[in-house]
Amino acid sequence: MDTVGVRELKQQTSKILRRVREDGEVIGISYRGKTIARLVPVTPSLPSTEDMAAILANLDQLSDEISAQWPEDVSALDAVNDVRREL
């Protein structure tokens, strides 16, 4: 966590808030060397394009692994319906 003093916060408010908003960074606010507050983003930042690509690649790999083990004569709908009947 990066920390900025009250004076720096006054001088660079827009820049510091942009870091919190766009980068999801948590920034401590200090007064006379002691942290007195934190600026935190309200919503979590979205995954980057690279992260999304990795997530989708993992899903594709998982799909391939499931497909390799799935019986050819059973549809996903049939499998779900069978489980629902058991409940």
Order of alpha helices (4+ residues) and beta strands (2+ residues): beta-alpha-alpha-beta-beta-alpha-alpha
